[in-house]
């Protein structure tokens, strides 16, 4: 009688695939903090550059508004990049990096919402035009009641 060893249920995963095993906690936390610090530094430097653009505008409203709109656009792209990095960290099974990236995305989202709110308050929509049934009331006319 031959003694055959049982066949494995699944072939072993190659170690070169990023999702094959979870990353060590220390390396994961260190990389997540480093990535978070780089993102914060990039955001602060870009905010400083926007502030310098506003300062250099010397009160010219169109240049100030252009700098503020550029900041809104940049924040939305920054949010996409942070969420993309969270997706890559999830692919690499780096739990703490994902958590830190999602916290960074939450912070960028808050900054984007606040900046958009400030822009909307500074630039309100004009009032709508009255419909064709609207009849203005002039003093001395008999139609006013």
C-alpha positions in Angstrom: 0.0 0.0 0.0 1.3 3.4 -0.9 1.3 6.2 1.6 0.3 9.4 -0.3 0.4 12.7 1.4 -2.8 14.7 1.2 -2.8 17.5 -1.4 -2.8 21.0 0.0 -6.1 22.8 -0.2 -4.6 25.9 -1.8 -1.2 26.6 -3.2 1.0 28.8 -0.9 0.8 32.5 -1.7 3.9 34.0 -3.2 5.5 36.5 -0.8 6.0 39.1 -3.5 2.3 40.0 -3.6 1.5 43.0 -1.4 -1.8 41.4 -0.2 -0.2 38.1 0.7 0.4 38.9 4.3 -0.2 41.6 6.8 2.6 44.1 7.4 4.3 44.3 10.8 2.7 46.7 13.2 5.8 48.8 13.8 6.6 49.3 10.1 2.9 50.0 9.5 2.6 52.7 12.2 6.0 54.2 11.2 5.0 54.4 7.5 1.5 55.7 8.3 2.9 58.5 10.5 5.6 59.4 7.9 3.0 59.6 5.2 0.7 61.7 7.4 3.5 64.1 8.2 4.4 64.4 4.5 0.8 65.1 3.6 0.5 67.7 6.3 3.7 69.4 5.2 2.6 69.5 1.6 -0.8 71.0 2.7 0.8 73.6 4.9 3.3 74.7 2.2 0.6 74.9 -0.3 -1.6 76.9 2.1 1.4 79.2 2.7 1.8 79.7 -1.0 -1.9 80.5 -1.3 -1.6 83.0 1.5 1.4 84.6 -0.2 -0.6 84.9 -3.5 -3.4 86.6 -1.6 -0.9 88.9 0.1 0.8 89.7 -3.2 -2.6 90.6 -4.8 -2.6 93.8 -2.7 -6.4 94.0 -2.5 -7.1 93.2 -6.1 -10.4 91.2 -5.8 -10.1 89.2 -9.0 -6.6 87.9 -8.1 -7.7 87.1 -4.5 -10.7 85.2 -5.8 -8.6 83.3 -8.3 -6.2 82.3 -5.5 -9.1 81.2 -3.3 -10.7 79.2 -6.1 -7.3 77.6 -6.9 -7.1 76.5 -3.2 -10.5 74.9 -3.4 -9.5 73.0 -6.4 -6.2 71.9 -4.9 -8.0 70.7 -1.7 -10.3 68.6 -3.7 -7.4 67.0 -5.6 -5.5 66.5 -2.3 -8.6 64.7 -0.9 -8.6 62.3 -3.9 -4.9 61.6 -3.4 -5.3 60.9 0.3 -8.2 58.5 -0.4 -6.1 56.9 -3.1 -3.2 56.4 -0.7 -5.7 54.9 1.8 -6.8 52.4 -0.9 -3.1 51.5 -1.6 -2.5 51.0 2.1 -5.6 48.8 2.3 -4.2 46.8 -0.7 -1.0 46.3 1.2 -2.9 45.2 4.3 -1.4 48.0 6.4 -4.2 48.6 8.9 -2.8 51.6 10.8 -1.8 53.3 7.6 -5.3 53.0 6.4 -6.7 54.4 9.7 -4.2 57.4 9.6 -5.1 58.0 5.9 -8.8 58.0 6.6 -8.2 60.5 9.5 -6.2 62.6 7.1 -9.0 62.4 4.6 -11.5 63.5 7.3 -9.3 66.5 8.1 -9.0 67.5 4.4 -12.7 67.1 4.0 -13.3 69.4 6.9 -10.9 72.0 5.4 -12.6 71.7 2.0 -16.1 72.1 3.5 -15.0 75.1 5.5 -13.3 76.7 2.6 -16.3 76.1 0.3 -18.6 77.5 3.0 -16.5 80.7 3.3 -16.6 81.0 -0.5 -20.4 80.5 -0.7 -20.9 83.1 2.1 -18.7 85.6 0.3 -20.3 85.1 -3.0 -24.1 84.7 -2.5 -26.4 83.8 -5.4 -28.2 86.8 -6.8 -32.0 86.9 -6.0 -34.2 85.3 -8.5 -36.1 87.4 -11.0 -39.8 87.7 -10.4 -42.2 85.8 -12.6 -44.4 87.3 -15.3 -47.3 87.5 -12.9 -45.5 90.0 -10.7 -46.8 93.5 -10.9 -44.8 96.2 -9.1 -46.5 98.6 -6.9 -45.8 102.3 -7.6 -46.9 104.9 -5.2 -50.1 106.7 -6.3 -51.3 103.8 -8.4 -54.6 102.3 -7.6 -53.4 98.7 -7.7 -51.5 98.8 -4.4 -53.4 97.7 -1.3 
